[in-house]
């Protein structure tokens, strides 16, 4: 399905089978000389067939197209390895490119999760079946690195790159100041909140994310083109809602830890999640993984603010409010 959002700027819904996200919004800017495809979908046949069909309907020649990838997650990057040719550029950010270049596998995440109270055997089985692992790019094309503030010019559009770390280290949005459109990737979504995960004592992704929301708040934006779900206009209002959401999460964790010390896995099990299951025990392991990663991101934020404190008990990380 294609939808013309602005003149020669189209949205293609790329299906994401078995995902609650349902589909990825891929954006295509069509021009006589050169086209631009923004984000691609998972590396699976359903995504490839939808992309080829819709590009064909738009008359977009992939040999005359470049790619812009907002961040490293497989539902945005995965398919590019099947679409790109020697004549294409793949615009990407340096922090995410470095993570891919130095990737050595899931072991460090599993080890940290185990220290955080997560049952290690359950997590290893879940990660082996994770879409980000199963449907990632077959190979990493050599990226054309774009830095914060640089521009991507295509047809009548002059996009400014804005690095918005948080969801990933190098997540990058595109802003067109003349037309007041903001291609937000997974930085700002309308009816769901971007997942902010942490699996390291050296990182504070929630602090980065909130700072990134502040960074883009003053932009003049009439329409947001997100990576998932509906396009929307309530730009500043949605940023305010996302800030409030994370403040509620922080307050909830402080309340949990005011009663007793807990591991991050235990904290996650006591938090409120917008999911159809009645109890934490019923959550699929993959959902427990997302939830625990998000809990750790909030715990790290509070720890850096010195609002909570950690100890090690039986080789497990344990947090307390005092």
N, C-alpha and C positions, 0 to 999 in steps of 0.2 A: 504494500500500500504506500503510495506517494502522496504528499500534500505540499502544495506550493505555499510557503510561509511568507516569503517576500519575493519580488521579481527574481527569478532564476536561483532562488534558495529554497531547497526542498527538504522535507523530512521523510525518511524511509524508516518504517517500523521493521526492525530485524527481530524475528522471534527468538526467545530464549526458552526453549522447552524445559519443563520441570522446574522452572524458577518462579518464585513469587513476583519477581520483577516483570515477568511476562514478555517484555520486549525491550530492545535497545533503540533509542532514537539516534539514527545515523543521519547526518546532515550533508547535503550535496549542494555545492555552488557550481552552477553550470556556466561555462563561458566558451566563446568561439575558439580561443587559443588554448585554454587550459582549464581543467576542472579541479575541484577540491572536494575530497571525501573526508568528513570528520567523524571518526570512530567507526568501527566495523562490525562488531559482534564476535561471538565465540567461533573457534575453529571447528565447526561441525557442519554437516551437509545442509541442514535446515537453514542455517544462516547464509551459507554460500549461495544456495539456490535463490533465496529471497533477495540477496544483494544483486546477483546477476540479472534476475528477472526485472527488478525495479530500475536498475541502471539502464538496462536495455530499453525499457519503456520511456525513459527520459532522454534516450539518445546519447548517453554518456559513454565515451570511449575510454576504457581504463588505460590505454596506452598514452592518452593525453591527459592523465589525471595525477594529482598528488594526494597525499594523505596527511591529515593532522590527527594525532592521537592525544587525547586529553590526559590519559594516565595509563599505568601499566596493567591494570586488571584485565583478565582475559576476555570479559564481555565487551571490552572496548578495543583491545589490541589483538586478540587471538586470531582473527580472520585475515589480518593484513598480510600474513606470510603467503596466503593463497591468492591474493589479489595483486600484489606488487610485482613489477617487472623491472628490468634494468633501467628503464627510462623514467621511473617514478622517484619522487622524493617522499620520504616519510619524516614529517616534522614531529619532533618529540622534545621532551625536556631532559636535562642532564641528570638530575637526582634519580629519576626513575630508570633512566638508561643505565646508570651505574649499579643500581640494585640488580637489574637483570644480568649485567656483565659479571657481577661477583656472586651470583646465586649459586649456592652449594646444596640446596635441598631444604627439606622441612625440619631436619633434626633439631636445630637450635630453637625453633618454635615449640616443638614437642617437649623439649627439655624444660623450657621456661614454663610452659603450660603445666607440666607435671609439678614443678616447684610451686605453682600457683594453686595446686589442689585438683587439677583436672586429671581424671583417670587416663593414664598414658595409653593403654592398649586400645581404649575406645577411640581416642583421638587419632592414632595412627591409621586405624581402619577407615575413619571418616575422611581423612585427608587424601588417602589413596583414591577415593571416589569423588573428590571435590571437583566441581566443574572447572575451577581455576587451574587445576592440574591436568585434568583429562582433556580439556579443550583449549589449551594454550597454543600460542603460535608454534609452528613446526620449527621455525628458525627466526632469529632476530635480524631484520634488515638493518643495514647501516643507517642510523638516523641522521637527519639534518637537524642539529640542535638549535632550538630557539630559546632565547633567554627572556626574562621578564622585561617587558617594554618594547621588544622587537615586534615587527609587523609582518602580517601575511596579507599580501595584496592579490586579489583574484576578482576579475571582472570589475564591477562597480563597488566592490567591498574592500575596505581597508581595516583589517582586524588587528587589534593590539593584543599581544600575549600578556596575560596576567597570571603569574605563579601564585597558586593558592594552596600551599601545603596543608595537610591535615588528613584528608581521606587517603592520600599517598604523599610521599615526601616531595614530589615534584608536580603534583596535579596542576594543570594549567588551563585556564579559561580563555575565551576569545571575546573581545569587546569591540563593537562597531559604534564609535561615538556619534557619527553622523545619523545613522539609522536607529541608534539607541537600542540595539539588540545585544544580548549577553548570552553567549553559548557557555553554559555552566558546567558541562560534564556531570560529575557527581558531587560538585561542591555545594550547589543549592538545588534541592529537589522540592517539588510542590507538596505532595501529600504523603511523602515518606521522608524520614530523616537519614542523611548519609551515615553510613557506618564508620565510626572512628575507632579503630582498634589499636592496641598496643601489646607487644610481646617482648619488651626489653626494658631494662632499668635505665638505659641511656636516652630514651626518647620520651617526649611529652607531646604526642600528636594532638590532643585536645587543645592545648595552649596554642599550637600552631593553627589549628582550625579556627578557633575563636578570633585569633589575630587576623586570619585571612578573611573572615566575615567583616571585620572592621575595615580591612584594606579596601574592599570593594563597595562598602556601604554608600559612599557619597557619589558613586557613578550615576549618571542620568540614564535610566533603563526603562524603556516602555514595554519590552517583551523579553522574557527569559526562555531560552531554548535548552531544556535540561537533557541529561543523558537518559532519563527514564520518565515514564508517565507523561502527564499533561504539560503542555506549554502554559505559561501563566504571566500575568501582568503585575501582581502585587509584590514587587521586588523587595522594597524596604520592609514591608509588613512581614514577608516570609522570613527575611533575615532576623527580624525581631523574634519571630516565633521559634526559630532554631536556637537562638541564644537562650530564650526562656526554657526550651526543652532541656538543654544541657544544664541549666541552673537547677531545674527540678531533679534531674538525675543526681547532681552533686548533693543536693539537700537530702535526697532519699538515702544515699550512701552514708552520709553523716549520721542520719537517724539510725540506720542499721548498726553502724559501728559504735554508736553511743550505748548500745545495749550489751555488746560483747565483741571480742576480737574475732576476726574471721579471715580465712584465706580468700583470695579473689574469686575462686570458684564458688565458695559459699556466699559471698556478697552477691554475685550474679544470680544465684538461685533465689535470693530474697528480694530481688528488684522486680519492678513492674514492667512486663513486656507485652507489646501489642501483638499477641499470637493466639491462635485458636485453642491451644492445648490448655487443659485445666490445671496441670501441675508441672513443676520443673522436671519430675521424673519422666513425664510423657514427651518432653522436648526431644526431637531428633538430635543426635550428637552434633551435627553441623550447626544447628541453631544454638546449642549450648556453647559451641566454639565462638560463634559471632558474639553471643551475649557476654561471655567471659572476656573476650578481647576488648569489648566496649567497656566493661566494668574496670578492667585494668587501666584503660586510657583515662577514665575519670579518677581512679585511685592515684595514678601517677600525678595528675593535675593537682589533686588535694595534697599529696605528699610534698610536691614542690612548693606549694603555698604554706607548708608546715601546719596544715590543719588536721593531718592524720600522721601516724607514725608506724613504722614497720619493725617487726622482729622476725627471727627465724626460729621455728619450732619444728623439731623432727625433720629438718631440711626443707620445710615448707615456709613460704612467705606468708606472714600473718600481719594484718593491719588492725590498728586500734585508733580510737579518737582521743586517747590520752596516754 
